[in-house]
């Protein structure tokens, strides 16, 4: 499972031109599910995401987590995180999980975040979405459960 995490001041997500959800300060998590992933990958990344110390303390040092700041998370499914563009010009998505496997693991990830006390909003699985965000920093972190973050 892969997560591209962006620290944000705020973000909103729209589907078909209508706002679906919005968050204040926190994290936008673009989440990709690989064909070899399972619930342990979702739990691992949820715990890492909630506890990742990428928010500044009063001295300006990265020392606080999403839990510490009581921030929100917007979790957006994104199979394109498994795109392999090493050959040719069109990415190969063969390592991404099929929707029938990816959707339950995507849901398990955000439920794990909620279980840790994070206020979570989600995109619409497999929908065309527009995500607007105001990067804070900018701070962008890449996590991959197979590297056992």
DANORWO-V540300 format. One record per backbone hydrogen bond with DSSP energy under -1.0 kcal/mol. CO is the residue of the C=O (numbers start at 0). NH is the residue of the N-H. If there is no record, write none. Layout:
co=CO nh=NH
co=CO nh=NH
This chain:
co=0 nh=144
co=1 nh=31
co=2 nh=142
co=3 nh=29
co=4 nh=140
co=5 nh=27
co=6 nh=135
co=7 nh=25
co=9 nh=133
co=10 nh=22
co=11 nh=131
co=12 nh=19
co=12 nh=20
co=13 nh=129
co=14 nh=17
co=17 nh=14
co=20 nh=12
co=22 nh=10
co=24 nh=71
co=25 nh=7
co=26 nh=73
co=27 nh=5
co=28 nh=75
co=29 nh=3
co=30 nh=77
co=31 nh=1
co=32 nh=96
co=33 nh=36
co=37 nh=40
co=37 nh=41
co=38 nh=42
co=39 nh=43
co=40 nh=44
co=41 nh=45
co=42 nh=46
co=43 nh=47
co=44 nh=48
co=45 nh=49
co=46 nh=50
co=47 nh=51
co=49 nh=66
co=51 nh=53
co=54 nh=62
co=54 nh=63
co=56 nh=59
co=60 nh=56
co=63 nh=54
co=64 nh=68
co=65 nh=70
co=71 nh=26
co=72 nh=120
co=73 nh=28
co=74 nh=122
co=75 nh=30
co=77 nh=80
co=78 nh=81
co=79 nh=82
co=83 nh=91
co=91 nh=83
co=92 nh=95
co=94 nh=34
co=97 nh=100
co=97 nh=101
co=98 nh=102
co=100 nh=104
co=101 nh=105
co=102 nh=106
co=103 nh=107
co=104 nh=108
co=105 nh=109
co=106 nh=110
co=107 nh=111
co=108 nh=112
co=109 nh=113
co=110 nh=114
co=111 nh=115
co=112 nh=117
co=113 nh=116
co=118 nh=72
co=120 nh=74
co=123 nh=126
co=129 nh=13
co=131 nh=11
co=133 nh=8
co=138 nh=6
co=140 nh=4
co=142 nh=2
co=143 nh=146
co=144 nh=147
